[in-house]
Amino acid sequence: MNLQLREDFRYSLLVPTSMGVRITPVNGQPVHSSDTFQMHVTSAETNVASISSYLGLPVKVLTTFVKGSPIAQFIKNNLASRHMTYEGPEVPQGGPWGYRHQFNIADSGYGTRGPRVQNDRAGEVGRTLNVADFDLERIFGQEGVQIMHLSGLIAALSPETGTFCLELARSAKKHGTRISFDLNYRASFWENREEELRDIFTEIASLSDVLIGNEEDYQLCLGIKGPEAGGQDINEQIHGFKDMIGRVKEQFPNTSVFANTLREVVSANSHLWGAILLAGDQWHVVKPRPITVLDRIGGGDGFVGGLLYGILRGWESEQWVQFAWATGAMATTFLTDYAQPADEEQVWSIWQGNARVQR
């Protein structure tokens, strides 16, 4: 199937996000035993958008920055290097105990030692994202956006960002922009806010053309019954996921694409990686295949990025999930949280299992 996309729009993909940095010990070491770290720019939403931006499509980022912060400048430089246009207000820091960009402190894990991630989000400037700071009529009505990708991480970040994402979705729908929504449930974000966030997530989902989530996301964000408990057989698991997605589709009949990944962790560096896609009435399943993992963070975002890229390119839906599987697998081979594909051929070589040297 093909989603109808307007070709006269300026931007292929737009993502609202809260930008931060990740600091990671070198050589796969744990945080507590390290004294040398690498720092990278990160956000789930720009991880998704990187697939399209590196492959030549125009991408726009809506975010907010701490005024005069060297970390903010570091982020801006990185977004520019990823070929992304960005806009957003400059918020005064307000002193040493004021606003800042989030820090993720994480090691990649190695072998039998799994990764550990600590999110340090106190004073996060992204929590102030407000629709009043953006001209939505210009962005959606004049410039135009083919697909807007929303994440539940941003929708649940604060009461302000929940309203922000909801207003973005309403404006996008009004102007013919397709909406992708990755539910991304986080228990700590939802604590004591369940009713408020369930209402917001349900409305955004009702406006969405593409829904992405796992069994926990659909159950806890939208109240959809999860898959029946079954054995470890992968065919049983896939059948359970299909039944669950069928229930989601009944509740959200205007959504035409549903997707989720399948992952089995053998060790920190060896995973079985698969995916399920329902596009219209067509099911596409990639049964889990072994992949070698350098750093797992961002693999799911890479999958979503590849899926949206395939939709934007107007491919057949079977190719969407194949390309998405490959960009997700590719993301796990980078130390950055996002994949940086050189070209489409490099991605298709991953799908084909071709890791031979190219000269």
C-alpha positions as a Markdown table, in Angstrom:
| # | Residue | x | y | z |
|---|---|---|---|---|
| 1 | Met | 0.0 | 0.0 | 0.0 |
| 2 | Asn | 1.0 | 3.6 | -0.4 |
| 3 | Leu | 0.2 | 6.5 | 1.9 |
| 4 | Gln | -0.8 | 9.5 | -0.1 |
| 5 | Leu | 1.8 | 12.3 | 0.6 |
| 6 | Arg | 1.8 | 15.9 | -0.7 |
| 7 | Glu | 4.8 | 16.4 | -2.9 |
| 8 | Asp | 4.7 | 20.2 | -2.7 |
| 9 | Phe | 5.6 | 20.4 | 1.0 |
| 10 | Arg | 9.0 | 21.8 | 1.9 |
| 11 | Tyr | 9.9 | 19.3 | 4.6 |
| 12 | Ser | 9.7 | 15.5 | 4.3 |
| 13 | Leu | 9.9 | 14.9 | 8.0 |
| 14 | Leu | 9.4 | 17.1 | 11.2 |
| 15 | Val | 10.2 | 16.0 | 14.7 |
| 16 | Pro | 9.6 | 17.8 | 18.0 |
| 17 | Thr | 12.1 | 16.9 | 20.6 |
| 18 | Ser | 14.1 | 17.6 | 23.7 |
| 19 | Met | 17.8 | 17.5 | 22.9 |
| 20 | Gly | 20.5 | 16.3 | 25.2 |
| 21 | Val | 23.8 | 14.6 | 25.4 |
| 22 | Arg | 25.0 | 11.1 | 26.2 |
| 23 | Ile | 28.3 | 10.4 | 27.9 |
| 24 | Thr | 29.7 | 6.9 | 27.4 |
| 25 | Pro | 32.8 | 5.2 | 28.7 |
| 26 | Val | 35.3 | 4.2 | 26.1 |
| 27 | Asn | 36.1 | 0.6 | 25.2 |
| 28 | Gly | 32.7 | -0.8 | 26.4 |
| 29 | Gln | 33.6 | -0.2 | 30.1 |
| 30 | Pro | 31.1 | 0.3 | 32.9 |
| 31 | Val | 30.5 | 3.9 | 34.1 |
| 32 | His | 31.6 | 3.3 | 37.7 |
| 33 | Ser | 35.1 | 2.1 | 36.7 |
| 34 | Ser | 35.9 | 4.6 | 34.0 |
| 35 | Asp | 37.6 | 8.0 | 33.9 |
| 36 | Thr | 37.5 | 8.6 | 30.1 |
| 37 | Phe | 34.2 | 9.3 | 28.3 |
| 38 | Gln | 32.9 | 10.2 | 24.9 |
| 39 | Met | 30.0 | 12.7 | 24.5 |
| 40 | His | 27.4 | 12.5 | 21.8 |
| 41 | Val | 24.3 | 14.5 | 21.0 |
| 42 | Thr | 21.1 | 12.5 | 21.4 |
| 43 | Ser | 17.3 | 12.4 | 21.4 |
| 44 | Ala | 15.1 | 9.5 | 20.3 |
| 45 | Glu | 13.3 | 11.7 | 17.8 |
| 46 | Thr | 16.4 | 13.0 | 16.0 |
| 47 | Asn | 17.7 | 9.4 | 16.0 |
| 48 | Val | 14.6 | 8.6 | 13.9 |
| 49 | Ala | 15.0 | 11.6 | 11.7 |
| 50 | Ser | 18.7 | 10.9 | 10.9 |
| 51 | Ile | 17.9 | 8.1 | 8.5 |
| 52 | Ser | 16.0 | 10.5 | 6.2 |
| 53 | Ser | 18.5 | 13.4 | 6.7 |
| 54 | Tyr | 21.6 | 11.4 | 5.9 |
| 55 | Leu | 19.8 | 10.0 | 2.8 |
| 56 | Gly | 19.1 | 13.4 | 1.4 |
| 57 | Leu | 15.5 | 14.3 | 2.5 |
| 58 | Pro | 14.8 | 17.7 | 4.1 |
| 59 | Val | 14.2 | 17.3 | 7.9 |
| 60 | Lys | 13.2 | 19.9 | 10.5 |
| 61 | Val | 13.6 | 19.8 | 14.3 |
| 62 | Leu | 11.4 | 21.7 | 16.7 |
| 63 | Thr | 13.1 | 22.0 | 20.1 |
| 64 | Thr | 14.3 | 24.5 | 22.7 |
| 65 | Phe | 17.7 | 25.6 | 23.8 |
| 66 | Val | 19.4 | 27.0 | 26.9 |
| 67 | Lys | 20.6 | 30.5 | 26.0 |
| 68 | Gly | 24.3 | 30.9 | 25.9 |
| 69 | Ser | 25.0 | 27.3 | 26.8 |
| 70 | Pro | 28.1 | 25.6 | 25.3 |
| 71 | Ile | 26.1 | 22.4 | 25.3 |
| 72 | Ala | 23.3 | 24.1 | 23.3 |
| 73 | Gln | 26.0 | 25.2 | 20.8 |
| 74 | Phe | 27.4 | 21.6 | 20.7 |
| 75 | Ile | 23.8 | 20.4 | 19.9 |
| 76 | Lys | 23.2 | 23.0 | 17.2 |
| 77 | Asn | 26.5 | 22.1 | 15.5 |
| 78 | Asn | 25.6 | 18.4 | 15.6 |
| 79 | Leu | 22.2 | 19.0 | 14.1 |
| 80 | Ala | 23.7 | 21.0 | 11.3 |
| 81 | Ser | 26.2 | 18.3 | 10.6 |
| 82 | Arg | 23.3 | 15.9 | 10.3 |
| 83 | His | 21.8 | 18.1 | 7.6 |
| 84 | Met | 18.8 | 19.1 | 9.8 |
| 85 | Thr | 17.1 | 22.5 | 10.0 |
| 86 | Tyr | 16.1 | 23.4 | 13.5 |
| 87 | Glu | 14.1 | 26.1 | 15.3 |
| 88 | Gly | 13.2 | 26.9 | 18.8 |
| 89 | Pro | 13.3 | 29.5 | 21.6 |
| 90 | Glu | 16.4 | 30.3 | 23.6 |
| 91 | Val | 15.5 | 30.0 | 27.3 |
| 92 | Pro | 17.6 | 31.9 | 29.9 |
| 93 | Gln | 19.4 | 29.4 | 32.1 |
| 94 | Gly | 18.3 | 31.3 | 35.2 |
| 95 | Gly | 21.5 | 30.7 | 37.2 |
| 96 | Pro | 23.4 | 27.5 | 38.2 |
| 97 | Trp | 20.3 | 25.8 | 39.5 |
| 98 | Gly | 18.2 | 26.7 | 36.4 |
| 99 | Tyr | 17.6 | 25.0 | 33.1 |
| 100 | Arg | 20.0 | 22.7 | 31.2 |
| 101 | His | 20.0 | 20.1 | 28.5 |
| 102 | Gln | 19.5 | 16.5 | 29.7 |
| 103 | Phe | 22.4 | 14.1 | 30.3 |
| 104 | Asn | 22.2 | 10.4 | 29.6 |
| 105 | Ile | 25.0 | 8.5 | 31.3 |
| 106 | Ala | 25.3 | 5.0 | 29.8 |
| 107 | Asp | 27.7 | 2.2 | 29.1 |
| 108 | Ser | 27.2 | 0.0 | 26.1 |
| 109 | Gly | 27.7 | -3.3 | 28.0 |
| 110 | Tyr | 29.8 | -6.1 | 26.8 |
| 111 | Gly | 29.2 | -9.9 | 26.4 |
| 112 | Thr | 27.4 | -11.1 | 29.5 |
| 113 | Arg | 27.3 | -7.7 | 31.1 |
| 114 | Gly | 24.3 | -5.8 | 30.0 |
| 115 | Pro | 24.1 | -2.0 | 29.3 |
| 116 | Arg | 23.1 | 0.3 | 32.1 |
| 117 | Val | 21.6 | 3.8 | 31.5 |
| 118 | Gln | 21.0 | 6.6 | 34.0 |
| 119 | Asn | 18.9 | 9.5 | 32.8 |
| 120 | Asp | 19.8 | 12.8 | 34.5 |
| 121 | Arg | 16.9 | 15.1 | 33.5 |
| 122 | Ala | 16.7 | 17.5 | 36.4 |
| 123 | Gly | 16.0 | 21.1 | 35.1 |
| 124 | Glu | 15.5 | 19.8 | 31.5 |
| 125 | Val | 14.8 | 22.7 | 29.2 |
| 126 | Gly | 12.8 | 20.5 | 26.9 |
| 127 | Arg | 10.1 | 20.4 | 29.5 |
| 128 | Thr | 9.2 | 24.0 | 28.6 |
| 129 | Leu | 8.3 | 23.2 | 25.0 |
| 130 | Asn | 5.2 | 25.3 | 24.3 |
| 131 | Val | 3.1 | 25.7 | 21.2 |
| 132 | Ala | 3.1 | 29.5 | 21.7 |
| 133 | Asp | 6.8 | 29.5 | 20.7 |
| 134 | Phe | 6.1 | 28.2 | 17.2 |
| 135 | Asp | 4.2 | 29.5 | 14.3 |
| 136 | Leu | 2.2 | 26.4 | 13.4 |
| 137 | Glu | 0.4 | 28.1 | 10.5 |
| 138 | Arg | 3.7 | 28.9 | 8.9 |
| 139 | Ile | 5.2 | 25.5 | 9.6 |
| 140 | Phe | 2.3 | 23.3 | 8.4 |
| 141 | Gly | 0.3 | 25.7 | 6.3 |
| 142 | Gln | 3.0 | 27.6 | 4.4 |
| 143 | Glu | 6.2 | 25.5 | 4.5 |
| 144 | Gly | 4.4 | 22.2 | 4.7 |
| 145 | Val | 5.4 | 18.8 | 6.2 |
| 146 | Gln | 4.8 | 15.4 | 4.7 |
| 147 | Ile | 5.2 | 13.4 | 7.9 |
| 148 | Met | 5.4 | 14.6 | 11.5 |
| 149 | His | 6.9 | 12.0 | 13.9 |
| 150 | Leu | 5.8 | 12.2 | 17.6 |
| 151 | Ser | 7.2 | 10.3 | 20.5 |
| 152 | Gly | 5.5 | 9.4 | 23.7 |
| 153 | Leu | 8.7 | 10.4 | 25.5 |
| 154 | Ile | 8.0 | 14.1 | 24.5 |
| 155 | Ala | 4.2 | 13.8 | 25.0 |
| 156 | Ala | 4.7 | 12.6 | 28.6 |
| 157 | Leu | 7.7 | 14.8 | 29.5 |
| 158 | Ser | 5.6 | 17.5 | 31.3 |
| 159 | Pro | 2.0 | 18.8 | 31.2 |
| 160 | Glu | 3.3 | 21.6 | 28.8 |
| 161 | Thr | 4.9 | 19.1 | 26.4 |
| 162 | Gly | 1.7 | 17.0 | 26.4 |
| 163 | Thr | -0.3 | 20.0 | 25.3 |
| 164 | Phe | 2.4 | 20.9 | 22.8 |
| 165 | Cys | 2.3 | 17.5 | 21.1 |
| 166 | Leu | -1.5 | 17.4 | 21.0 |
| 167 | Glu | -1.7 | 20.9 | 19.4 |
| 168 | Leu | 1.0 | 19.9 | 16.9 |
| 169 | Ala | -1.0 | 16.8 | 16.0 |
| 170 | Arg | -4.2 | 18.8 | 15.5 |
| 171 | Ser | -2.5 | 21.4 | 13.4 |
| 172 | Ala | -0.7 | 18.8 | 11.3 |
| 173 | Lys | -4.0 | 16.9 | 10.6 |
| 174 | Lys | -5.7 | 20.2 | 9.6 |
| 175 | His | -3.0 | 20.9 | 7.0 |
| 176 | Gly | -2.7 | 17.4 | 5.5 |
| 177 | Thr | 0.5 | 16.2 | 7.2 |
| 178 | Arg | 0.7 | 12.5 | 8.0 |
| 179 | Ile | 1.3 | 11.7 | 11.6 |
| 180 | Ser | 3.6 | 9.0 | 13.0 |
| 181 | Phe | 3.4 | 8.2 | 16.7 |
| 182 | Asp | 5.8 | 6.0 | 18.7 |
| 183 | Leu | 4.1 | 5.4 | 22.0 |
| 184 | Asn | 7.4 | 4.9 | 24.0 |
| 185 | Tyr | 5.8 | 4.3 | 27.5 |
| 186 | Arg | 8.0 | 5.3 | 30.5 |
| 187 | Ala | 6.7 | 4.4 | 33.9 |
| 188 | Ser | 8.5 | 7.2 | 35.7 |
| 189 | Phe | 6.9 | 9.8 | 33.3 |
| 190 | Trp | 3.4 | 8.4 | 33.8 |
| 191 | Glu | 3.4 | 8.2 | 37.6 |
| 192 | Asn | 0.4 | 10.0 | 39.1 |
| 193 | Arg | -0.5 | 11.3 | 35.6 |
| 194 | Glu | -2.2 | 8.2 | 34.2 |
| 195 | Glu | -5.6 | 9.7 | 33.4 |
| 196 | Glu | -4.2 | 12.9 | 31.9 |
| 197 | Leu | -1.7 | 11.1 | 29.7 |
| 198 | Arg | -4.1 | 8.4 | 28.6 |
| 199 | Asp | -6.5 | 11.1 | 27.2 |
| 200 | Ile | -3.6 | 12.8 | 25.4 |
| 201 | Phe | -2.2 | 9.6 | 24.0 |
| 202 | Thr | -5.6 | 8.4 | 22.9 |
| 203 | Glu | -6.4 | 11.5 | 21.0 |
| 204 | Ile | -2.9 | 11.7 | 19.3 |
| 205 | Ala | -3.3 | 8.0 | 18.3 |
| 206 | Ser | -6.7 | 8.7 | 16.9 |
| 207 | Leu | -5.2 | 11.3 | 14.6 |
| 208 | Ser | -2.2 | 9.2 | 13.6 |
| 209 | Asp | -1.5 | 7.4 | 10.3 |
| 210 | Val | 1.3 | 5.3 | 11.7 |
| 211 | Leu | 1.4 | 3.8 | 15.2 |
| 212 | Ile | 4.5 | 2.1 | 16.6 |
| 213 | Gly | 4.7 | 0.3 | 20.0 |
| 214 | Asn | 5.3 | -2.9 | 21.8 |
| 215 | Glu | 2.9 | -4.9 | 23.9 |
| 216 | Glu | 3.6 | -2.8 | 27.0 |
| 217 | Asp | 3.1 | 0.5 | 25.1 |
| 218 | Tyr | -0.3 | -0.5 | 23.7 |
| 219 | Gln | -1.5 | -1.8 | 27.1 |
| 220 | Leu | -0.3 | 1.0 | 29.3 |
| 221 | Cys | -0.7 | 4.0 | 27.0 |
| 222 | Leu | -3.9 | 3.1 | 25.3 |
| 223 | Gly | -5.5 | 0.4 | 27.4 |
| 224 | Ile | -5.4 | -2.3 | 24.7 |
| 225 | Lys | -5.2 | -5.9 | 25.9 |
| 226 | Gly | -1.8 | -7.3 | 25.2 |
| 227 | Pro | -0.9 | -10.6 | 23.6 |
| 228 | Glu | -2.0 | -13.8 | 25.4 |
| 229 | Ala | 0.7 | -15.5 | 27.4 |
| 230 | Gly | 2.3 | -18.2 | 25.3 |
| 231 | Gly | 5.4 | -20.3 | 24.9 |
| 232 | Gln | 8.8 | -19.2 | 23.7 |
| 233 | Asp | 8.1 | -20.4 | 20.1 |
| 234 | Ile | 8.5 | -17.4 | 17.8 |
| 235 | Asn | 5.5 | -18.3 | 15.7 |
| 236 | Glu | 3.3 | -18.2 | 18.9 |
| 237 | Gln | 4.8 | -14.9 | 19.8 |
| 238 | Ile | 4.1 | -13.4 | 16.4 |
| 239 | His | 0.6 | -14.7 | 16.4 |
| 240 | Gly | 0.0 | -13.0 | 19.8 |
| 241 | Phe | 1.3 | -9.7 | 18.5 |
| 242 | Lys | -0.9 | -9.9 | 15.4 |
| 243 | Asp | -3.9 | -10.5 | 17.6 |
| 244 | Met | -3.0 | -7.5 | 19.7 |
| 245 | Ile | -2.4 | -5.2 | 16.7 |
| 246 | Gly | -5.8 | -6.3 | 15.4 |
| 247 | Arg | -7.4 | -5.0 | 18.6 |
| 248 | Val | -5.5 | -1.7 | 18.3 |
| 249 | Lys | -6.8 | -1.4 | 14.7 |
| 250 | Glu | -10.4 | -1.9 | 15.8 |
| 251 | Gln | -10.0 | 1.0 | 18.3 |
| 252 | Phe | -8.1 | 3.3 | 15.9 |
| 253 | Pro | -9.7 | 2.5 | 12.4 |
| 254 | Asn | -8.2 | 5.7 | 10.8 |
| 255 | Thr | -4.7 | 4.4 | 11.4 |
| 256 | Ser | -3.3 | 2.5 | 8.4 |
| 257 | Val | 0.1 | 1.4 | 9.5 |
| 258 | Phe | 1.1 | -0.5 | 12.7 |
| 259 | Ala | 4.6 | -1.7 | 13.5 |
| 260 | Asn | 6.7 | -3.1 | 16.3 |
| 261 | Thr | 10.1 | -4.7 | 16.6 |
| 262 | Leu | 11.0 | -8.2 | 17.9 |
| 263 | Arg | 14.2 | -8.6 | 19.9 |
| 264 | Glu | 15.7 | -11.4 | 21.8 |
| 265 | Val | 19.0 | -10.6 | 23.7 |
| 266 | Val | 21.5 | -13.5 | 23.6 |
| 267 | Ser | 24.3 | -11.3 | 25.0 |
| 268 | Ala | 25.0 | -7.5 | 25.0 |
| 269 | Asn | 26.7 | -8.0 | 21.6 |
| 270 | Ser | 24.5 | -10.7 | 20.0 |
| 271 | His | 20.7 | -10.2 | 19.4 |
| 272 | Leu | 18.0 | -11.8 | 17.4 |
| 273 | Trp | 16.3 | -8.9 | 15.6 |
| 274 | Gly | 12.9 | -9.0 | 13.8 |
| 275 | Ala | 9.8 | -6.9 | 13.1 |
| 276 | Ile | 6.1 | -7.0 | 12.4 |
| 277 | Leu | 4.2 | -4.6 | 10.1 |
| 278 | Leu | 0.6 | -4.2 | 9.2 |
| 279 | Ala | 0.0 | -1.9 | 6.3 |
| 280 | Gly | -3.6 | -1.7 | 5.4 |
| 281 | Asp | -4.7 | -5.3 | 5.3 |
| 282 | Gln | -1.2 | -6.7 | 4.5 |
| 283 | Trp | 1.0 | -8.3 | 7.1 |
| 284 | His | 4.7 | -8.3 | 6.7 |
| 285 | Val | 6.9 | -10.3 | 9.2 |
| 286 | Val | 10.6 | -10.4 | 9.5 |
| 287 | Lys | 11.4 | -13.4 | 11.7 |
| 288 | Pro | 14.3 | -12.6 | 14.1 |
| 289 | Arg | 17.7 | -12.9 | 12.6 |
| 290 | Pro | 21.0 | -12.7 | 14.4 |
| 291 | Ile | 22.8 | -9.4 | 14.4 |
| 292 | Thr | 26.1 | -8.3 | 16.0 |
| 293 | Val | 25.6 | -5.3 | 18.4 |
| 294 | Leu | 28.2 | -2.7 | 19.2 |
| 295 | Asp | 25.8 | -0.5 | 21.2 |
| 296 | Arg | 22.0 | -1.3 | 21.3 |
| 297 | Ile | 20.8 | 2.2 | 22.2 |
| 298 | Gly | 18.9 | 3.7 | 19.2 |
| 299 | Gly | 18.2 | 0.4 | 17.4 |
| 300 | Gly | 14.4 | 0.9 | 17.7 |
| 301 | Asp | 14.7 | 4.5 | 16.6 |
| 302 | Gly | 16.7 | 3.4 | 13.6 |
| 303 | Phe | 13.9 | 1.0 | 12.7 |
| 304 | Val | 11.3 | 3.7 | 12.8 |
| 305 | Gly | 13.5 | 6.0 | 10.8 |
| 306 | Gly | 13.9 | 3.4 | 8.1 |
| 307 | Leu | 10.1 | 2.7 | 8.1 |
| 308 | Leu | 9.3 | 6.4 | 7.6 |
| 309 | Tyr | 12.0 | 6.8 | 4.9 |
| 310 | Gly | 10.4 | 3.9 | 2.9 |
| 311 | Ile | 7.0 | 5.6 | 3.2 |
| 312 | Leu | 8.4 | 8.9 | 2.2 |
| 313 | Arg | 10.0 | 7.3 | -0.9 |
| 314 | Gly | 6.7 | 5.8 | -1.9 |
| 315 | Trp | 8.0 | 2.2 | -1.9 |
| 316 | Glu | 5.8 | -0.9 | -1.5 |
| 317 | Ser | 5.0 | -1.8 | 2.1 |
| 318 | Glu | 7.1 | -5.0 | 2.1 |
| 319 | Gln | 10.2 | -2.8 | 1.4 |
| 320 | Trp | 9.3 | -0.5 | 4.3 |
| 321 | Val | 9.8 | -3.2 | 6.9 |
| 322 | Gln | 12.9 | -4.7 | 5.2 |
| 323 | Phe | 14.6 | -1.3 | 5.0 |
| 324 | Ala | 13.5 | -0.5 | 8.6 |
| 325 | Trp | 14.9 | -3.8 | 9.9 |
| 326 | Ala | 18.2 | -3.0 | 8.2 |
| 327 | Thr | 18.4 | 0.6 | 9.5 |
| 328 | Gly | 17.6 | -0.6 | 13.0 |
| 329 | Ala | 20.4 | -3.2 | 12.7 |
| 330 | Met | 22.7 | -0.6 | 11.3 |
| 331 | Ala | 22.1 | 1.8 | 14.3 |
| 332 | Thr | 23.4 | -0.9 | 16.7 |
| 333 | Thr | 26.8 | -0.8 | 14.8 |
| 334 | Phe | 27.3 | 2.9 | 15.7 |
| 335 | Leu | 28.6 | 4.4 | 18.9 |
| 336 | Thr | 26.3 | 7.4 | 18.3 |
| 337 | Asp | 22.6 | 6.7 | 19.1 |
| 338 | Tyr | 21.7 | 7.2 | 15.5 |
| 339 | Ala | 22.6 | 5.4 | 12.3 |
| 340 | Gln | 24.5 | 7.4 | 9.6 |
| 341 | Pro | 23.8 | 5.6 | 6.3 |
| 342 | Ala | 26.1 | 6.5 | 3.5 |
| 343 | Asp | 23.5 | 5.6 | 0.9 |
| 344 | Glu | 20.5 | 3.3 | 0.3 |
| 345 | Glu | 22.8 | 0.6 | -1.1 |
| 346 | Gln | 24.6 | 0.3 | 2.2 |
| 347 | Val | 21.3 | -0.3 | 4.0 |
| 348 | Trp | 20.1 | -2.9 | 1.4 |
| 349 | Ser | 23.4 | -4.8 | 1.8 |
| 350 | Ile | 22.6 | -5.2 | 5.5 |
| 351 | Trp | 19.2 | -6.6 | 4.7 |
| 352 | Gln | 20.8 | -9.0 | 2.2 |
| 353 | Gly | 23.4 | -10.1 | 4.7 |
| 354 | Asn | 26.2 | -8.9 | 2.5 |
| 355 | Ala | 29.1 | -7.7 | 4.7 |
| 356 | Arg | 31.8 | -8.1 | 2.1 |
| 357 | Val | 34.3 | -5.4 | 1.5 |
| 358 | Gln | 33.4 | -2.9 | -1.3 |
| 359 | Arg | 36.3 | -1.5 | -3.3 |
